[in-house]
Amino acid sequence: MKYRSILKQYWGYDDFRGIQREIIESIGAGHDTLGLMPTGGGKSITFQVPAMAAKGLCIVVTPLIALMKDQVANLRSRGIKAAAIYSGMKNSEVIIALENCIFGDYKFLYISPERISSEIFLKKIQKTDVSLITVDEAHCISQWGHDFRPAYRRISDLRALFPDVPVLALTATATEEVAADIQQRLSFRNGKSFRMSFERKNLVYVVRRTENKPQELLHILNRIEGSAIVYALNRKRTKEVADFLIANGIAAEYYHAGLSAESKDKKEELWKSGKSRVMVATNAFGMGIDKPDVRLVVHVDLPNSIESYFQEAGRAGRDGERAYAVTLYSRIDSTVVKRRINDNYPQKLFIRDVYDNLCYYYSMALGDGLDCTFEFSLTDFCRKYHLPILPTDSALRILTRMGYVEYVEEMEYASRLRFIIERDELYRINNLPQEYETLINALLRNYSALFTDYVFIDERYLSRVTKLTRHRMYEILVSLSQKRIIDYSPSKKCPIVTFSRQRVLGEELRFATEVYDERKKAFEERINSILGYATTDSRCRSAVLLEYFNEKNSHTCGLCDVCIARQGGSSADGIDDDVATILALLADGKEHAPDEFQRLALTRKRLQVALRMLCDEEKISIIDGKVILKK
């Protein structure tokens, strides 16, 4: 079959897994298709394989620039032509990328949803032979999704340009209501929907109630070996937790959206290589991270929804081996989480005041402002008008959904570079170190017009082709700039505000029910759902999660803390007195019969659970009915 041969030729796999084949065959038959696949389910294969089998270009809409760049680099490494268009690129760079897609037999073009409304994009893309439109993170198009992005609504404009091209929508988290809304927003015609079971049989869900989260986290990390991710709610907390772990002898990094690209890459590489065991991060970390051997994900703060929790917890155990998803819960968490409702949906009067103050901030007169764009500092704005930061940020997002402004928290401007010496003069320089020569040659091979104009460069791609780390490459570029060989401007991120309409008075703002009241109610329901998950002590945690996604499960997992408690044992995360008792007896290095453990006051059920966990973690062996500690 052509799909299997393509899979083998380019990706090296012998066969598909899960619902990949069903999705691919649906797309191949020309059907609009929705794929619901949990994290680690292999979503990219479902559009990359049928795109390779068809004539033309596959357009992939994704909100994640880092993932976009990684997938393009991965495809290129397999000999597949792919390009990406994202914020910060010059018009000339965008035109080159689009013309390559028109004339260069490219197979994939990755774009952000915001790019669809660009006049250049719409004009050029119509000349392209498009075979498939893929919408990744498709829940973002639904106002009922946990991560709604207004720009996703523009995908319907792209659909209108190619009415006969099938659409593939992919998401890892969607309730039945969201799944139906996705299909409606994308104008599915006789669409097919495929749902992969969200059950993760190798993943143990645990809630630990504690009033001392740092010490409990340390206790867990000292008991469960392997790579770990710890999710915290805000940037400040990620550093605090990482510093605490480092002070207690555990190699850790912290990660959040406010770090520079170089810092993010360096931290990510330390963690992926195993030099740092723990990554403490906000939800900015994890999407597109290909590290299958994560043994533990811990939430020290509750996320805002079960969708977010399920996606983040699902980054553990993607290799199919036993892994743990642990939530730390304290008595104050309920109050803290419910407070987020007003932070995310402040009073309408407050939103009106934020809008008026924003207009004053830019000296915007009534009737003016249409399409005016400004760099924006949330901190400075809040300081000037004595506003709380979190509700103000939320107010700006709501104003964006209402259509009065477009608030982009972090507009990324790519690095740019040009040579400030002539080409002949460059070739006469002969005393540069080999690393410098390697990087200069890579620049000259991959970018044109470097001697006549500034050119946007992709440091991630250059790092791969030169085998230089991002940090080392940055040092070389700075050094070349200091030597007056190049002029180099590193990438930066800057929030922007664009006035989508002419300025009106704040009292004239119109709050559509579906933009504010209904979304606030849905947010409250998601908050209550995650609190219900954390506080229940009577229902299997895996069953609670699956039921939220409308997946009925007739059996309990038998591994979560609730199931273990029902069996008369203790928590399923392996950090209990039973395990300690067994390991203490086995410390002599001798074989022991199971009845010896029962004499230590372990019931048969508790003993079975503890032995099973120790076997899964490869800490013990059971040979001919005898238990022995592995060396």
C-alpha positions as CSV (number, residue, x, y, z in Angstrom):
1,M,0.0,0.0,0.0
2,K,1.3,3.4,-0.9
3,Y,0.8,5.0,2.5
4,R,2.8,2.3,4.3
5,S,5.6,2.5,1.8
6,I,5.8,6.3,2.3
7,L,5.8,5.8,6.1
8,K,8.6,3.3,5.8
9,Q,10.6,5.3,3.2
10,Y,10.6,8.7,5.1
11,W,9.9,7.8,8.7
12,G,11.2,4.3,9.0
13,Y,8.1,2.8,10.6
14,D,6.7,-0.5,9.5
15,D,3.1,0.2,10.2
16,F,0.7,2.8,11.6
17,R,-0.6,2.8,15.1
18,G,-3.9,3.8,16.7
19,I,-6.3,5.6,14.4
20,Q,-3.6,7.0,12.1
21,R,-4.5,4.7,9.2
22,E,-8.3,5.5,9.4
23,I,-7.5,9.3,9.4
24,I,-5.1,8.9,6.5
25,E,-7.5,6.9,4.4
26,S,-10.3,9.3,5.1
27,I,-8.2,12.2,3.9
28,G,-7.0,10.2,0.9
29,A,-10.7,9.7,-0.1
30,G,-11.2,13.4,0.0
31,H,-13.3,13.6,3.2
32,D,-13.1,16.5,5.7
33,T,-11.8,14.8,8.8
34,L,-11.5,15.4,12.5
35,G,-8.9,13.5,14.5
36,L,-9.1,13.4,18.3
37,M,-5.7,12.0,19.5
38,P,-4.1,12.4,22.9
39,T,-0.7,13.8,23.4
40,G,1.9,11.4,21.9
41,G,-0.7,9.8,19.6
42,G,1.3,10.6,16.5
43,K,-0.8,13.5,15.0
44,S,1.9,14.7,12.5
45,I,2.0,11.4,10.6
46,T,-1.8,11.7,9.9
47,F,-1.2,14.7,7.6
48,Q,2.4,14.3,6.5
49,V,1.9,10.8,4.9
50,P,-1.3,11.6,2.8
51,A,0.3,14.9,1.8
52,M,3.4,13.0,0.5
53,A,1.1,10.7,-1.4
54,A,-0.8,13.5,-3.1
55,K,0.2,16.0,-5.8
56,G,0.5,19.6,-4.4
57,L,1.1,21.5,-1.2
58,C,-0.2,20.8,2.3
59,I,-0.9,24.0,4.3
60,V,-0.5,23.4,8.1
61,V,-2.1,26.0,10.4
62,T,-0.5,26.0,13.8
63,P,-0.2,28.6,16.6
64,L,3.2,27.4,17.8
65,I,6.2,29.0,16.1
66,A,8.7,26.7,17.9
67,L,6.8,23.6,16.8
68,M,6.5,25.1,13.2
69,K,10.3,25.5,13.0
70,D,11.0,22.1,14.5
71,Q,8.7,20.3,12.1
72,V,10.1,22.1,9.0
73,A,13.6,21.3,10.1
74,N,12.6,17.6,10.7
75,L,11.0,17.3,7.3
76,R,14.0,18.9,5.6
77,S,16.3,16.4,7.3
78,R,14.2,13.7,5.6
79,G,14.7,15.2,2.2
80,I,11.2,16.7,2.1
81,K,10.7,20.3,1.0
82,A,9.0,22.4,3.6
83,A,8.7,26.1,4.5
84,A,7.2,28.2,7.3
85,I,5.8,31.7,7.5
86,Y,5.6,33.4,10.9
87,S,5.6,36.8,12.6
88,G,8.7,38.9,12.3
89,M,9.5,37.9,8.7
90,K,10.1,40.7,6.1
91,N,7.7,40.9,3.2
92,S,10.5,39.8,0.9
93,E,11.1,36.7,3.0
94,V,7.4,35.9,2.9
95,I,7.3,36.3,-0.9
96,I,10.3,34.1,-1.4
97,A,8.7,31.3,0.8
98,L,5.4,31.6,-1.1
99,E,7.0,31.6,-4.5
100,N,9.0,28.5,-3.5
101,C,5.7,26.8,-2.8
102,I,4.3,27.9,-6.1
103,F,7.3,27.0,-8.3
104,G,9.5,24.8,-6.2
105,D,7.5,21.6,-5.7
106,Y,7.3,22.2,-1.9
107,K,5.1,19.7,0.0
108,F,4.4,21.6,3.2
109,L,3.8,25.2,4.2
110,Y,3.4,26.0,7.9
111,I,1.6,29.2,8.8
112,S,0.2,30.9,11.9
113,P,-3.6,31.6,11.8
114,E,-2.8,35.4,11.9
115,R,-1.0,35.1,8.6
116,I,-4.1,34.1,6.7
117,S,-5.5,37.6,6.6
118,S,-2.3,39.0,5.0
119,E,-2.9,40.4,1.6
120,I,0.4,39.1,0.3
121,F,-0.4,35.6,1.6
122,L,-3.9,35.5,0.1
123,K,-2.7,36.8,-3.3
124,K,0.1,34.3,-3.6
125,I,-1.5,31.2,-2.1
126,Q,-4.2,31.2,-4.7
127,K,-1.6,30.4,-7.3
128,T,-0.6,27.3,-5.4
129,D,-1.8,23.7,-6.0
130,V,-3.1,22.9,-2.6
131,S,-3.8,19.2,-1.7
132,L,-4.7,19.4,2.0
133,I,-5.4,22.0,4.7
134,T,-4.4,20.8,8.2
135,V,-5.6,22.7,11.3
136,D,-3.5,21.7,14.3
137,E,-4.7,22.5,17.8
138,A,-8.1,22.8,16.3
139,H,-9.9,23.3,19.6
140,C,-8.6,26.9,19.4
141,I,-11.2,27.7,16.8
142,S,-14.1,26.9,19.2
143,Q,-15.3,29.5,21.6
144,W,-16.1,26.6,23.9
145,G,-12.5,25.3,23.8
146,H,-10.1,26.0,26.7
147,D,-7.7,27.9,24.5
148,F,-9.9,29.9,22.1
149,R,-8.0,32.1,19.6
150,P,-10.0,34.6,17.5
151,A,-7.5,34.4,14.6
152,Y,-8.5,30.7,14.0
153,R,-11.8,32.0,12.7
154,R,-9.9,33.3,9.7
155,I,-9.3,29.7,8.5
156,S,-12.7,29.8,6.9
157,D,-11.3,32.4,4.5
158,L,-8.6,30.0,3.5
159,R,-11.2,27.3,3.1
160,A,-13.2,29.5,0.8
161,L,-10.2,29.8,-1.6
162,F,-9.9,26.0,-1.9
163,P,-13.5,24.7,-1.5
164,D,-12.7,21.3,-3.0
165,V,-9.6,20.6,-0.8
166,P,-10.1,18.3,2.2
167,V,-9.5,19.7,5.7
168,L,-8.0,17.8,8.5
169,A,-8.6,19.2,12.0
170,L,-6.5,17.7,14.8
171,T,-6.6,18.2,18.6
172,A,-5.6,16.4,21.7
173,T,-8.4,17.8,23.9
174,A,-12.0,18.2,22.9
175,T,-15.3,17.5,24.5
176,E,-18.3,16.5,22.2
177,E,-19.5,20.1,22.3
178,V,-16.1,21.4,21.1
179,A,-15.7,18.6,18.5
180,A,-19.0,19.6,17.0
181,D,-18.2,23.3,17.0
182,I,-14.8,22.6,15.3
183,Q,-16.6,20.9,12.4
184,Q,-19.2,23.6,12.1
185,R,-16.6,26.4,12.2
186,L,-14.6,24.7,9.5
187,S,-17.7,24.0,7.3
188,F,-17.2,20.3,7.2
189,R,-19.0,18.6,4.3
190,N,-20.0,15.0,5.1
191,G,-17.1,15.0,7.5
192,K,-15.6,12.0,9.2
193,S,-14.6,11.9,12.8
194,F,-12.1,9.5,14.5
195,R,-11.5,9.4,18.2
196,M,-8.5,7.6,19.7
197,S,-9.1,6.4,23.2
198,F,-7.8,8.9,25.7
199,E,-7.1,6.1,28.2
200,R,-3.4,5.9,29.1
201,K,-3.0,2.5,30.7
202,N,0.7,3.1,31.5
203,L,0.0,6.5,33.2
204,V,-0.8,6.5,36.9
205,Y,-2.8,9.5,38.1
206,V,-2.3,10.5,41.7
207,V,-3.5,13.4,43.9
208,R,-1.4,14.1,47.0
209,R,-3.0,16.3,49.6
210,T,-0.3,18.3,51.4
211,E,0.2,21.6,53.1
212,N,3.9,21.6,52.3
213,K,4.2,21.3,48.5
214,P,7.9,21.8,48.2
215,Q,8.8,19.1,50.6
216,E,6.2,16.7,49.1
217,L,7.6,17.4,45.6
218,L,11.1,16.7,46.9
219,H,9.9,13.5,48.5
220,I,8.3,12.3,45.2
221,L,11.4,13.1,43.1
222,N,13.6,11.2,45.5
223,R,11.3,8.1,45.2
224,I,10.6,8.1,41.5
225,E,13.6,8.0,39.2
226,G,13.9,9.5,35.7
227,S,13.2,12.7,33.8
228,A,10.4,14.9,35.2
229,I,8.4,18.0,34.4
230,V,6.9,20.2,37.1
231,Y,4.2,22.6,36.1
232,A,3.6,25.8,38.0
233,L,1.1,28.6,37.4
234,N,3.3,31.6,36.9
235,R,6.8,32.6,35.9
236,K,8.0,33.6,39.4
237,R,7.0,30.3,40.9
238,T,8.9,28.3,38.3
239,K,12.2,29.9,39.4
240,E,11.3,29.5,43.1
241,V,10.6,25.8,42.7
242,A,13.7,25.2,40.5
243,D,15.9,27.0,43.0
244,F,14.5,24.9,45.9
245,L,15.2,21.7,44.0
246,I,18.7,22.8,43.1
247,A,19.4,23.6,46.8
248,N,18.3,20.1,47.7
249,G,20.6,18.4,45.2
250,I,18.3,17.9,42.2
251,A,19.4,19.2,38.8
252,A,16.6,21.5,37.6
253,E,15.9,24.2,35.1
254,Y,13.0,26.7,34.9
255,Y,11.2,27.7,31.7
256,H,8.5,30.3,30.8
257,A,7.5,32.5,27.9
258,G,9.4,35.5,29.1
259,L,12.8,33.9,28.6
260,S,14.9,34.7,25.5
261,A,15.0,32.2,22.7
262,E,18.7,31.4,23.5
263,S,17.9,30.8,27.1
264,K,14.9,28.6,26.3
265,D,17.0,26.5,23.8
266,K,19.8,26.1,26.3
267,K,17.5,25.0,29.1
268,E,15.6,22.6,26.8
269,E,18.8,21.0,25.6
270,L,20.1,20.5,29.2
271,W,16.8,18.8,30.1
272,K,16.5,16.7,26.9
273,S,20.0,15.5,27.2
274,G,19.5,14.5,30.8
275,K,22.1,16.9,32.3
276,S,19.2,18.5,34.1
277,R,16.6,16.0,35.4
278,V,13.7,18.3,36.1
279,M,12.1,21.1,34.1
280,V,10.0,23.4,36.2
281,A,7.7,25.3,33.8
282,T,4.6,27.2,33.0
283,N,2.3,25.8,30.3
284,A,4.6,27.5,27.8
285,F,6.7,24.4,27.9
286,G,5.9,21.0,26.4
287,M,4.0,21.5,23.2
288,G,5.9,19.7,20.5
289,I,8.6,18.5,22.9
290,D,9.7,15.0,21.7
291,K,11.0,13.4,24.8
292,P,9.3,10.0,25.2
293,D,11.0,8.9,28.5
294,V,9.5,11.4,30.9
295,R,8.7,9.3,34.0
296,L,6.9,12.0,36.1
297,V,4.8,15.1,35.6
298,V,3.9,17.0,38.8
299,H,1.4,19.9,39.0
300,V,2.3,22.0,42.0
301,D,-0.6,24.4,41.0
302,L,-3.9,23.3,39.6
303,P,-4.4,24.3,35.9
304,N,-7.5,26.1,34.7
305,S,-9.2,23.1,33.1
306,I,-9.1,19.3,32.7
307,E,-8.2,19.9,29.1
308,S,-5.0,21.6,30.1
309,Y,-4.3,19.1,32.8
310,F,-4.8,16.1,30.5
311,Q,-2.6,17.6,27.8
312,E,0.2,18.4,30.3
313,A,0.0,15.2,32.3
314,G,0.0,13.3,29.0
315,R,3.6,14.3,28.4
316,A,4.7,11.6,30.8
317,G,5.3,8.1,29.6
318,R,5.0,8.6,25.8
319,D,7.3,5.6,25.4
320,G,4.6,3.4,26.8
321,E,6.4,2.6,30.0
322,R,5.0,3.2,33.5
323,A,4.9,6.9,34.4
324,Y,3.2,9.1,37.0
325,A,1.0,12.2,36.8
326,V,0.9,13.7,40.3
327,T,-1.2,16.6,41.4
328,L,-0.3,18.4,44.7
329,Y,-3.4,19.8,46.4
330,S,-3.7,21.9,49.5
331,R,-6.7,23.3,51.4
332,I,-6.2,26.8,50.1
333,D,-6.1,25.7,46.4
334,S,-9.9,25.8,46.1
335,T,-10.0,29.5,47.0
336,V,-7.0,30.3,44.8
337,V,-8.5,28.6,41.7
338,K,-11.9,30.1,42.1
339,R,-10.3,33.6,42.3
340,R,-9.1,33.0,38.7
341,I,-12.7,33.4,37.5
342,N,-12.7,37.1,38.3
343,D,-9.1,37.5,37.1
344,N,-10.0,36.0,33.7
345,Y,-13.4,37.6,33.4
346,P,-13.3,41.0,35.3
347,Q,-16.4,43.1,35.6
348,K,-17.7,44.8,32.4
349,L,-17.2,48.2,34.0
350,F,-13.5,47.4,34.6
351,I,-13.1,46.4,30.9
352,R,-14.7,49.6,29.8
353,D,-12.2,51.6,31.9
354,V,-9.3,49.6,30.5
355,Y,-10.4,50.5,27.0
356,D,-10.8,54.2,27.8
357,N,-7.3,54.2,29.5
358,L,-5.8,52.4,26.5
359,C,-7.1,55.2,24.2
360,Y,-5.7,57.8,26.6
361,Y,-2.4,55.9,26.7
362,Y,-2.0,56.5,23.0
363,S,-3.7,59.9,22.9
364,M,-6.4,58.4,20.6
365,A,-9.2,60.8,19.7
366,L,-12.8,59.7,19.2
367,G,-13.3,58.4,15.7
368,D,-9.5,57.8,15.1
369,G,-7.3,54.7,15.5
370,L,-8.6,52.3,12.9
371,D,-5.7,49.9,12.0
372,C,-3.2,51.9,14.1
373,T,-0.6,49.5,15.7
374,F,1.6,50.3,18.7
375,E,4.2,48.5,20.8
376,F,2.7,47.9,24.2
377,S,4.1,47.5,27.7
378,L,1.5,45.9,30.0
379,T,3.6,46.8,33.1
380,D,4.0,50.4,32.2
381,F,0.3,50.7,31.3
382,C,-0.9,49.2,34.6
383,R,1.6,51.3,36.6
384,K,0.4,54.5,34.9
385,Y,-3.3,53.9,35.5
386,H,-2.9,51.9,38.8
387,L,-4.5,48.8,37.4
388,P,-4.0,45.1,38.5
389,I,-2.0,43.2,35.9
390,L,-3.9,39.9,35.6
391,P,-7.4,41.4,35.2
392,T,-6.0,44.0,32.8
393,D,-4.4,41.4,30.6
394,S,-7.7,39.5,30.6
395,A,-9.6,42.7,29.8
396,L,-7.4,43.2,26.7
397,R,-8.0,39.6,25.6
398,I,-11.7,40.1,25.9
399,L,-11.6,43.4,24.0
400,T,-9.7,41.4,21.3
401,R,-12.5,38.9,21.1
402,M,-15.1,41.7,21.0
403,G,-13.3,43.1,18.0
404,Y,-12.3,46.5,19.3
405,V,-8.5,45.9,19.5
406,E,-6.1,43.2,18.7
407,Y,-3.8,42.5,21.6
408,V,-0.8,40.2,20.8
409,E,1.1,39.4,24.0
410,E,4.3,38.5,22.3
411,M,4.9,39.4,18.6
412,E,8.1,37.7,17.7
413,Y,10.6,39.6,15.5
414,A,13.1,37.2,14.0
415,S,16.9,37.8,14.1
416,R,18.3,39.7,11.2
417,L,21.8,40.1,9.8
418,R,23.7,41.6,6.9
419,F,27.4,41.7,6.0
420,I,28.9,45.2,6.3
421,I,32.0,44.4,4.4
422,E,32.2,43.5,0.7
423,R,32.2,39.9,-0.5
424,D,35.9,40.1,-1.7
425,E,37.0,41.6,1.6
426,L,35.3,38.7,3.4
427,Y,37.1,36.1,1.3
428,R,40.5,37.8,2.1
429,I,40.0,37.3,5.9
430,N,42.0,34.1,6.6
431,N,42.6,34.1,10.4
432,L,39.1,33.3,11.7
433,P,38.6,30.2,13.8
434,Q,37.1,27.1,12.2
435,E,33.7,27.6,14.0
436,Y,33.5,31.1,12.5
437,E,34.2,29.8,9.0
438,T,31.6,27.1,9.4
439,L,28.9,29.6,10.4
440,I,29.8,32.1,7.7
441,N,29.6,29.4,5.1
442,A,26.2,28.2,6.4
443,L,24.9,31.8,6.1
444,L,26.2,32.2,2.6
445,R,24.8,28.8,1.5
446,N,21.3,29.3,3.0
447,Y,20.6,33.1,2.5
448,S,20.9,35.4,-0.4
449,A,21.4,39.2,-0.6
450,L,23.3,39.3,2.7
451,F,25.7,41.9,1.3
452,T,23.0,44.3,0.1
453,D,20.2,44.1,2.7
454,Y,19.2,42.8,6.1
455,V,18.0,39.2,6.0
456,F,16.0,37.4,8.6
457,I,17.8,34.3,9.8
458,D,16.6,31.2,11.6
459,E,19.1,30.3,14.4
460,R,17.5,27.0,15.1
461,Y,18.0,25.8,11.5
462,L,21.6,27.2,11.4
463,S,22.4,25.4,14.7
464,R,21.4,22.1,13.1
465,V,23.3,22.5,9.9
466,T,26.5,23.8,11.6
467,K,26.3,21.5,14.7
468,L,26.9,24.5,16.9
469,T,24.8,25.1,20.0
470,R,22.5,28.1,19.9
471,H,24.5,29.7,22.7
472,R,27.9,29.2,20.9
473,M,26.4,30.4,17.6
474,Y,25.1,33.6,19.4
475,E,28.6,34.2,20.8
476,I,30.1,33.9,17.3
477,L,27.6,36.2,15.7
478,V,28.2,38.8,18.4
479,S,31.9,38.5,18.0
480,L,31.6,38.9,14.2
481,S,29.5,42.0,14.8
482,Q,32.1,43.4,17.2
483,K,34.7,42.8,14.5
484,R,32.6,44.9,12.1
485,I,32.1,42.0,9.7
486,I,28.4,41.7,10.1
487,D,25.6,43.8,11.7
488,Y,23.5,41.4,13.8
489,S,20.2,42.1,15.6
490,P,19.0,39.1,17.7
491,S,15.4,38.1,17.8
492,K,13.1,39.8,20.3
493,K,9.5,39.6,21.5
494,C,7.4,42.6,21.9
495,P,3.7,42.9,22.7
496,I,1.6,45.0,20.3
497,V,-1.9,46.5,20.3
498,T,-3.8,47.3,17.1
499,F,-7.0,49.2,17.1
500,S,-9.4,47.2,15.0
501,R,-12.1,49.9,15.0
502,Q,-12.3,53.6,15.3
503,R,-12.2,54.7,18.9
504,V,-15.6,54.9,20.8
505,L,-16.4,55.8,24.4
506,G,-16.0,52.9,26.8
507,E,-19.6,53.2,27.8
508,E,-20.5,52.4,24.2
509,L,-18.7,49.0,24.1
510,R,-21.1,46.1,23.2
511,F,-20.6,42.8,25.1
512,A,-22.0,40.0,23.0
513,T,-23.4,37.2,25.1
514,E,-21.3,34.6,23.4
515,V,-18.1,36.6,23.9
516,Y,-18.4,37.4,27.6
517,D,-21.4,35.8,29.6
518,E,-21.4,32.4,27.9
519,R,-17.6,32.1,28.0
520,K,-17.4,33.1,31.6
521,K,-20.0,30.4,32.5
522,A,-18.0,27.8,30.5
523,F,-14.8,28.9,32.3
524,E,-16.5,28.5,35.7
525,E,-17.6,25.0,34.7
526,R,-14.0,24.1,33.7
527,I,-12.7,25.4,37.0
528,N,-15.3,23.4,38.9
529,S,-14.4,20.3,36.9
530,I,-10.7,20.5,37.7
531,L,-11.5,21.1,41.4
532,G,-13.8,18.1,41.3
533,Y,-11.0,15.9,39.9
534,A,-8.6,17.0,42.6
535,T,-11.0,16.7,45.5
536,T,-12.8,13.4,44.7
537,D,-11.8,10.4,46.8
538,S,-14.5,8.0,45.6
539,R,-14.0,7.6,41.9
540,C,-11.1,6.3,39.8
541,R,-9.2,9.3,38.5
542,S,-8.7,7.8,35.0
543,A,-12.4,7.3,34.8
544,V,-13.1,10.9,35.8
545,L,-10.8,12.2,33.1
546,L,-12.2,9.9,30.4
547,E,-15.8,10.7,31.3
548,Y,-15.0,14.5,30.9
549,F,-14.2,13.7,27.3
550,N,-17.4,11.7,26.9
551,E,-15.5,8.4,26.8
552,K,-17.3,5.7,28.9
553,N,-15.0,3.3,30.6
554,S,-16.5,0.1,32.2
555,H,-13.4,-0.6,34.3
556,T,-11.3,1.3,36.8
557,C,-7.5,1.7,36.3
558,G,-6.6,-0.1,39.5
559,L,-3.5,2.1,39.8
560,C,-4.5,5.6,40.9
561,D,-4.6,6.6,44.5
562,V,-8.4,6.2,44.7
563,C,-8.3,2.7,43.3
564,I,-5.4,1.7,45.6
565,A,-7.2,3.0,48.6
566,R,-10.2,0.9,47.7
567,Q,-7.9,-2.2,47.5
568,G,-6.7,-1.6,51.0
569,G,-3.3,-0.3,49.8
570,S,-1.7,3.1,49.8
571,S,-0.9,5.6,47.1
572,A,0.0,4.4,43.6
573,D,3.0,6.6,43.1
574,G,5.4,4.2,44.9
575,I,6.2,6.4,47.8
576,D,4.5,4.6,50.6
577,D,5.5,2.6,53.7
578,D,4.7,-0.7,51.9
579,V,7.4,-0.1,49.3
580,A,9.8,1.0,52.0
581,T,9.1,-2.1,54.0
582,I,9.8,-4.4,51.1
583,L,13.0,-2.7,50.0
584,A,14.2,-2.8,53.6
585,L,13.8,-6.6,53.8
586,L,15.4,-7.0,50.3
587,A,18.4,-4.9,51.3
588,D,20.3,-8.0,52.4
589,G,20.5,-9.1,48.8
590,K,18.9,-12.5,49.4
591,E,15.8,-14.1,47.9
592,H,12.6,-13.8,49.9
593,A,9.3,-15.6,49.7
594,P,6.0,-13.5,49.6
595,D,4.8,-14.9,52.9
596,E,7.8,-13.2,54.6
597,F,6.4,-9.8,53.6
598,Q,2.9,-10.7,54.9
599,R,4.4,-11.4,58.3
600,L,5.5,-7.7,58.2
601,A,1.8,-6.7,58.4
602,L,1.3,-6.4,54.6
603,T,-2.1,-7.7,53.4
604,R,-2.1,-9.8,50.2
605,K,-3.7,-6.9,48.2
606,R,-1.2,-4.3,49.4
607,L,1.6,-6.7,48.8
608,Q,0.5,-7.4,45.2
609,V,0.2,-3.7,44.4
610,A,3.6,-2.8,45.9
611,L,5.4,-5.7,44.2
612,R,3.8,-4.9,40.8
613,M,5.0,-1.3,41.1
614,L,8.5,-2.3,42.0
615,C,8.6,-4.7,39.1
616,D,7.3,-2.1,36.7
617,E,10.1,0.3,37.9
618,E,12.6,-2.6,37.5
619,K,13.7,-2.3,41.1
620,I,13.0,-6.0,41.9
621,S,12.9,-9.3,40.1
622,I,10.5,-12.2,40.8
623,I,12.0,-15.6,39.8
624,D,10.3,-18.9,40.6
625,G,8.1,-17.1,43.1
626,K,11.0,-15.6,45.0
627,V,11.6,-11.8,45.2
628,I,15.1,-10.3,44.9
629,L,16.4,-6.8,44.7
630,K,17.9,-5.8,41.3
631,K,21.5,-4.6,41.4
